[in-house]
């Protein structure tokens, strides 16, 4: 079984040659080399490398550099701008690059809240034409995600981070799974899968975070393991180590061997049509 992390980030230290547009909670630098070393230490075979919007906005050039340096270890995902009239061309260009597996929409301030928005639907239609899943960061907009799925049944959508707001630093929210019923409602759409990424940040307990498993079990039951994908969302440092984010899913007795295989690699390989290699 290949172990594949559904979401990691890598970035350089802020410098004039590739300046940060904003700020991401975490170390001053986590290079591609650093990320590979962390994965190797705990036996993670590959990962989906998501270009960090907080730092680089729509520029995925560093992710492409990391892929070139570590061929076969990363599938690449970049954010796209639904407000850009040329976004369909951007998606076509991205789809033509070796190693790219998906695009992402950051449904934050400035992105339309209307599921009928032409820009959002332009992105989803273009993604479907190129067989690219669309990752949605959509906490607080779960109903909109459902409407987008219904309007675009041929587009594979993937909900980031359980669809739930996650903390950037301790403590976890008092009621971290309060919006779980809205998450579960999305399972009615066959074209929606979900990342079980960053789940440990919602725990009120130390490693191995036993209090997350009842709500996660409800997600597994609703979506099925064929639509659920484990991930760390590293670099969520200050909350847990990379090793803890991996091992918590290995040591739990709440997963059978077959469920763990699907959750920690097999489903991702099918949804994104990508697996790590030694190439």
Sine and cosine of phi, psi and omega as CSV:
sin_phi,cos_phi,sin_psi,cos_psi,sin_omega,cos_omega
0.00,0.00,0.82,-0.58,0.11,-0.99
-0.99,0.17,0.72,-0.69,0.08,-1.00
-0.99,-0.11,0.87,-0.49,-0.09,-1.00
-0.80,-0.60,0.83,-0.55,0.01,-1.00
-0.99,0.12,0.80,-0.60,-0.10,-1.00
-0.97,0.24,-0.22,0.97,0.06,-1.00
-0.31,-0.95,0.87,-0.50,0.21,-0.98
-0.71,-0.70,0.27,-0.96,0.06,-1.00
-0.81,-0.59,0.51,-0.86,0.16,-0.99
-0.67,-0.74,0.57,-0.82,-0.03,-1.00
-0.35,-0.94,0.45,-0.90,0.08,-1.00
-1.00,0.07,0.29,-0.96,0.20,-0.98
-0.86,0.52,0.56,-0.83,0.01,-1.00
-0.85,0.52,0.82,-0.57,0.01,-1.00
-0.47,-0.88,0.35,-0.94,-0.10,-0.99
-0.87,0.50,-0.47,0.88,-0.03,-1.00
-0.94,0.34,-0.49,0.87,0.07,-1.00
-0.57,-0.82,0.96,0.27,-0.11,-0.99
-0.94,0.34,0.52,-0.85,0.08,-1.00
-0.96,0.29,0.62,-0.78,0.11,-0.99
-1.00,0.05,-0.34,0.94,-0.03,-1.00
-0.40,-0.92,-0.63,-0.77,-0.12,-0.99
-0.59,-0.80,0.69,-0.72,0.08,-1.00
-0.88,-0.47,0.77,-0.64,0.04,-1.00
-0.89,0.46,0.77,-0.64,-0.02,-1.00
0.53,-0.85,-0.17,-0.99,0.00,-1.00
-0.90,0.44,0.24,-0.97,0.03,-1.00
-0.91,0.41,-0.36,0.93,-0.02,-1.00
-0.35,-0.94,0.72,-0.69,0.21,-0.98
-0.72,-0.70,1.00,-0.10,-0.07,-1.00
-0.97,0.24,0.17,-0.99,0.12,-0.99
-0.85,0.52,-0.64,0.77,0.05,-1.00
-0.87,0.49,-0.67,0.74,0.03,-1.00
-0.88,0.48,-0.67,0.74,-0.06,-1.00
-0.92,0.39,-0.67,0.74,0.03,-1.00
-0.90,0.44,-0.66,0.76,0.02,-1.00
-0.88,0.47,-0.67,0.74,0.02,-1.00
-0.90,0.44,-0.65,0.76,0.03,-1.00
-0.91,0.41,-0.70,0.71,-0.01,-1.00
-0.88,0.47,-0.59,0.80,-0.06,-1.00
-0.89,0.46,-0.50,0.86,-0.06,-1.00
-0.89,-0.45,0.20,0.98,0.11,-0.99
0.96,0.28,0.60,0.80,0.14,-0.99
-1.00,-0.07,0.84,-0.54,-0.16,-0.99
-0.98,0.21,-0.54,0.84,-0.03,-1.00
-0.28,-0.96,0.08,-1.00,-0.05,-1.00
-0.38,-0.92,0.39,-0.92,0.19,-0.98
-1.00,0.04,0.89,-0.47,-0.03,-1.00
-1.00,-0.07,0.93,-0.38,-0.05,-1.00
-0.98,-0.18,0.89,-0.45,0.02,-1.00
-0.86,0.52,0.83,-0.55,-0.15,-0.99
-0.96,0.30,0.91,-0.42,-0.03,-1.00
-0.88,0.47,-0.61,0.79,-0.06,-1.00
-0.85,0.52,-0.53,0.85,-0.04,-1.00
-0.98,-0.18,-0.71,0.71,-0.19,-0.98
-0.93,-0.37,0.02,1.00,-0.02,-1.00
0.77,0.64,-0.86,-0.51,-0.10,-0.99
-0.99,-0.12,0.15,0.99,0.00,-1.00
-1.00,-0.04,0.93,-0.36,-0.02,-1.00
-0.98,-0.22,0.38,0.92,-0.11,-0.99
-0.90,0.43,-0.58,0.82,0.00,-1.00
-0.94,0.35,-0.63,0.77,0.06,-1.00
-0.86,0.51,-0.64,0.77,0.04,-1.00
-0.91,0.43,-0.62,0.79,0.06,-1.00
-0.89,0.45,-0.67,0.75,0.00,-1.00
-0.90,0.43,-0.68,0.74,0.02,-1.00
-0.88,0.48,-0.65,0.76,0.01,-1.00
-0.90,0.44,-0.59,0.81,-0.01,-1.00
-0.98,0.21,-0.42,0.91,-0.06,-1.00
-0.73,-0.68,0.90,0.44,-0.06,-1.00
-0.87,0.49,0.68,-0.73,0.03,-1.00
1.00,-0.01,-0.19,0.98,-0.05,-1.00
-0.99,-0.11,-0.39,0.92,-0.11,-0.99
-0.74,-0.67,0.70,-0.72,0.32,-0.95
-1.00,-0.08,0.60,-0.80,-0.19,-0.98
-0.95,-0.31,0.66,-0.75,0.04,-1.00
-0.74,-0.67,0.72,-0.69,0.04,-1.00
-0.81,-0.59,0.55,-0.84,0.14,-0.99
-0.95,0.32,0.54,-0.84,0.11,-0.99
-0.80,-0.60,0.35,-0.94,-0.11,-0.99
-0.97,-0.23,0.94,-0.33,0.00,-1.00
-0.89,0.45,-0.36,0.93,-0.01,-1.00
-0.99,0.13,-0.12,0.99,-0.02,-1.00
-0.99,0.14,0.88,-0.47,0.00,-1.00
-0.85,0.52,-0.40,0.92,-0.03,-1.00
-0.99,-0.14,0.31,0.95,-0.10,-1.00
-0.89,0.46,-0.51,0.86,0.02,-1.00
-0.90,0.44,-0.60,0.80,0.07,-1.00
-0.92,0.38,-0.63,0.78,0.05,-1.00
-0.86,0.50,-0.68,0.73,0.00,-1.00
-0.92,0.40,-0.66,0.75,0.04,-1.00
-0.88,0.48,-0.69,0.72,0.03,-1.00
-0.88,0.47,-0.70,0.72,-0.01,-1.00
-0.89,0.46,-0.67,0.74,-0.04,-1.00
-0.90,0.44,-0.40,0.92,-0.06,-1.00
-0.99,0.11,-0.13,0.99,-0.08,-1.00
-1.00,-0.02,0.71,-0.70,0.00,-1.00
-0.88,0.48,0.74,-0.67,0.07,-1.00
0.99,-0.11,-0.19,0.98,0.00,-1.00
-0.98,0.18,0.63,-0.78,-0.08,-1.00
-0.77,-0.64,-0.29,0.96,-0.09,-1.00
-0.21,-0.98,0.14,-0.99,0.17,-0.99
-0.83,-0.56,0.14,-0.99,-0.06,-1.00
-0.66,-0.76,0.62,-0.79,0.15,-0.99
-0.91,-0.42,0.83,-0.56,0.08,-1.00
-1.00,-0.01,0.99,-0.17,-0.07,-1.00
-0.99,0.10,0.97,0.24,-0.05,-1.00
-0.86,-0.51,-0.19,-0.98,0.02,-1.00
-0.80,0.60,0.70,-0.72,0.00,-1.00
0.99,-0.11,-0.26,0.96,0.07,-1.00
-0.99,-0.13,0.74,-0.68,-0.11,-0.99
-0.82,0.58,0.62,-0.78,0.04,-1.00
-1.00,-0.03,-0.05,1.00,-0.03,-1.00
-1.00,-0.04,0.83,-0.56,0.01,-1.00
-0.91,0.41,-0.29,0.96,0.04,-1.00
-1.00,0.03,0.05,1.00,-0.04,-1.00
-0.83,0.56,0.79,-0.61,-0.05,-1.00
-0.86,0.51,-0.62,0.79,-0.03,-1.00
-0.90,0.43,-0.73,0.69,0.02,-1.00
-0.88,0.48,-0.69,0.72,-0.02,-1.00
-0.95,0.32,-0.47,0.88,0.10,-1.00
-0.90,0.44,-0.67,0.74,0.04,-1.00
-0.88,0.47,-0.74,0.67,-0.07,-1.00
-0.92,0.39,-0.60,0.80,0.03,-1.00
-0.92,0.38,-0.68,0.74,0.00,-1.00
-0.91,0.41,-0.64,0.76,0.03,-1.00
-0.87,0.49,-0.67,0.74,0.01,-1.00
-0.89,0.45,-0.63,0.78,0.00,-1.00
-0.88,0.48,-0.52,0.86,-0.05,-1.00
-0.97,-0.25,0.19,0.98,0.04,-1.00
0.83,0.55,0.63,0.78,0.05,-1.00
-0.96,-0.26,0.83,-0.56,0.17,-0.98
-0.88,0.47,0.42,-0.91,0.05,-1.00
-0.90,-0.43,0.89,-0.45,0.08,-1.00
-0.99,0.11,0.73,-0.69,0.00,-1.00
-0.89,-0.45,0.89,-0.46,0.24,-0.97
-1.00,0.04,0.98,-0.21,-0.25,-0.97
-0.69,-0.73,0.50,0.87,0.07,-1.00
-0.87,0.49,0.64,-0.77,-0.09,-1.00
0.99,0.17,-0.08,1.00,-0.02,-1.00
-0.72,-0.69,0.58,0.82,-0.09,-1.00
-0.91,0.41,-0.62,0.79,0.03,-1.00
-0.89,0.45,-0.65,0.76,0.04,-1.00
-0.88,0.47,-0.64,0.77,0.05,-1.00
-0.86,0.51,-0.66,0.75,0.04,-1.00
-0.89,0.45,-0.66,0.75,0.03,-1.00
-0.91,0.41,-0.62,0.78,0.04,-1.00
-0.90,0.44,-0.63,0.77,0.03,-1.00
-0.89,0.46,-0.65,0.76,-0.01,-1.00
-0.92,0.39,-0.59,0.81,-0.02,-1.00
-0.97,0.23,-0.33,0.95,-0.09,-1.00
-0.75,-0.67,0.92,0.40,-0.13,-0.99
-0.91,0.41,-0.30,0.96,0.00,-1.00
-1.00,-0.01,-0.01,1.00,-0.01,-1.00
-0.98,-0.19,0.79,-0.62,0.09,-1.00
-0.98,0.17,0.89,-0.45,0.07,-1.00
-0.98,-0.22,0.58,-0.81,0.06,-1.00
-0.78,-0.63,0.87,-0.49,0.00,-1.00
-0.98,0.17,0.83,-0.55,0.02,-1.00
-0.97,0.25,0.61,-0.79,0.27,-0.96
0.81,0.59,0.70,0.72,0.06,-1.00
0.92,0.40,0.03,1.00,-0.09,-1.00
0.96,0.28,0.21,0.98,-0.13,-0.99
-0.88,-0.47,0.61,-0.79,0.08,-1.00
-0.89,0.46,0.77,-0.63,-0.01,-1.00
-0.88,-0.48,0.54,-0.84,-0.06,-1.00
-0.97,0.23,0.49,-0.87,0.09,-1.00
-1.00,-0.02,-0.26,0.97,0.03,-1.00
-0.44,-0.90,0.36,-0.93,0.00,-1.00
-0.88,0.47,0.42,-0.91,0.04,1.00
-1.00,-0.02,0.14,-0.99,0.13,-0.99
-0.92,0.39,0.44,-0.90,0.05,-1.00
-0.84,0.54,0.46,-0.89,-0.02,-1.00
-0.87,0.49,-0.62,0.78,0.00,-1.00
-0.78,-0.62,0.96,0.29,-0.17,-0.99
-0.91,0.41,-0.39,0.92,-0.04,-1.00
-0.95,-0.31,0.42,0.91,-0.04,-1.00
-0.87,0.49,-0.54,0.84,-0.02,-1.00
-1.00,-0.05,0.25,0.97,-0.04,-1.00
-0.84,0.54,-0.65,0.76,0.03,-1.00
-0.83,0.55,-0.58,0.81,0.04,-1.00
-0.93,0.36,-0.58,0.82,0.07,-1.00
-0.90,0.43,-0.74,0.68,-0.04,-1.00
-0.88,0.47,-0.53,0.85,0.00,-1.00
-0.89,0.46,-0.45,0.90,-0.02,-1.00
-0.94,0.35,-0.31,0.95,-0.01,-1.00
-0.90,0.43,-0.29,0.96,0.03,-1.00
-0.92,0.40,-0.31,0.95,-0.01,-1.00
-1.00,-0.10,0.91,-0.42,-0.07,-1.00
-0.89,0.46,-0.39,0.92,-0.04,-1.00
-1.00,-0.04,0.26,0.96,0.08,-1.00
-0.93,-0.36,0.81,-0.59,0.21,-0.98
-0.92,-0.39,0.14,-0.99,-0.10,-0.99
-0.62,-0.78,0.68,-0.73,0.10,-1.00
-1.00,0.07,0.80,-0.59,0.13,-0.99
-1.00,-0.01,0.86,0.51,-0.11,-0.99
-0.95,-0.31,0.63,-0.77,-0.01,-1.00
0.95,0.31,0.21,0.98,-0.10,-0.99
-0.87,0.49,-0.57,0.82,-0.06,-1.00
-0.91,0.42,-0.38,0.93,0.02,-1.00
-0.93,0.36,-0.23,0.97,-0.02,-1.00
-1.00,-0.06,0.02,1.00,-0.05,-1.00
-0.99,0.13,0.57,-0.82,0.15,-0.99
-0.99,-0.15,0.10,1.00,-0.03,-1.00
-0.88,-0.48,0.36,-0.93,0.07,-1.00
-0.96,0.27,0.12,-0.99,0.09,-1.00
-0.73,0.68,0.72,-0.69,0.20,0.98
-0.99,-0.11,0.44,0.90,0.19,-0.98
0.89,0.46,0.79,0.62,-0.13,-0.99
-0.90,0.43,-0.37,0.93,-0.08,-1.00
-0.98,0.20,-0.08,1.00,0.01,-1.00
-1.00,0.07,-0.22,0.97,-0.24,-0.97
-0.98,0.22,-0.50,0.86,0.07,-1.00
-0.90,0.43,-0.77,0.63,0.05,-1.00
-0.91,0.42,-0.60,0.80,0.06,-1.00
-0.89,0.45,-0.60,0.80,0.03,-1.00
-0.86,0.50,-0.57,0.82,0.04,-1.00
-0.93,0.38,-0.58,0.81,0.06,-1.00
-0.92,0.38,-0.71,0.71,0.02,-1.00
-0.87,0.50,-0.65,0.76,-0.01,-1.00
-0.92,0.39,-0.64,0.76,-0.05,-1.00
-0.95,0.31,-0.72,0.70,-0.10,-0.99
-1.00,-0.02,-0.49,0.87,-0.17,-0.99
0.99,0.15,0.49,-0.87,-0.03,-1.00
-0.93,0.37,-0.24,0.97,0.05,-1.00
-0.98,0.18,0.01,1.00,0.10,-1.00
-0.76,-0.64,0.27,0.96,-0.01,-1.00
-0.87,-0.50,0.68,-0.73,-0.06,-1.00
-0.70,-0.71,0.84,-0.54,0.02,-1.00
-0.95,0.30,0.55,-0.84,0.12,-0.99
-0.32,-0.95,0.32,-0.95,-0.04,-1.00
-0.99,-0.10,-0.44,0.90,-0.23,-0.97
0.82,0.57,0.53,0.85,0.11,-0.99
-0.85,0.53,0.82,-0.57,0.65,0.76
-0.90,-0.44,0.97,0.25,0.09,-1.00
-1.00,0.05,0.83,0.56,-0.05,-1.00
-0.97,0.23,0.32,-0.95,-0.13,-0.99
1.00,0.00,-0.34,0.94,0.03,-1.00
-0.96,-0.29,-0.65,0.76,0.03,-1.00
-0.23,-0.97,0.27,-0.96,0.05,-1.00
-1.00,0.04,0.26,-0.96,0.07,-1.00
-0.87,0.50,-0.68,0.73,0.00,-1.00
-0.85,0.52,-0.66,0.75,0.02,-1.00
-0.91,0.42,-0.62,0.79,0.01,-1.00
-0.91,0.42,-0.47,0.88,0.05,-1.00
-1.00,0.10,-0.80,0.60,-0.16,-0.99
-0.92,0.39,-0.45,0.89,0.01,-1.00
-0.87,0.49,-0.50,0.87,0.03,-1.00
-1.00,0.05,-0.27,0.96,0.05,-1.00
-1.00,0.05,-0.56,0.83,-0.13,-0.99
-1.00,-0.01,-0.28,0.96,-0.05,-1.00
-0.91,0.42,0.56,-0.83,0.09,-1.00
-1.00,-0.07,0.19,0.98,-0.02,-1.00
-1.00,0.01,-0.02,1.00,0.01,-1.00
-0.85,-0.53,0.72,-0.69,0.17,-0.99
-0.97,0.24,0.22,-0.98,0.01,-1.00
-0.87,0.49,-0.65,0.76,-0.01,-1.00
-0.94,0.33,-0.61,0.79,0.05,-1.00
-0.90,0.43,-0.67,0.74,0.00,-1.00
-0.90,0.43,-0.65,0.76,0.01,-1.00
-0.88,0.47,-0.68,0.74,0.03,-1.00
-0.91,0.41,-0.74,0.68,-0.11,-0.99
-0.92,0.40,-0.61,0.79,-0.15,-0.99
-0.98,-0.18,0.30,0.95,0.08,-1.00
0.11,-0.99,-0.74,0.68,-0.16,-0.99
-0.90,0.43,-0.69,0.72,-0.02,-1.00
-0.91,0.41,-0.66,0.75,0.03,-1.00
-0.86,0.51,-0.71,0.71,-0.03,-1.00
-0.86,0.51,-0.59,0.81,0.00,-1.00
-0.97,0.24,-0.72,0.69,-0.06,-1.00
-0.91,0.42,-0.69,0.73,-0.06,-1.00
-1.00,-0.09,-0.08,1.00,-0.01,-1.00
0.81,0.58,0.71,0.71,-0.04,-1.00
-0.52,-0.86,0.63,-0.78,0.13,-0.99
-0.64,-0.77,0.50,-0.87,0.05,-1.00
-0.91,0.40,0.44,-0.90,0.02,-1.00
-0.55,-0.83,0.17,-0.99,0.03,-1.00
-1.00,-0.02,0.20,0.98,-0.06,-1.00
-0.85,0.52,0.00,0.00,0.00,0.00
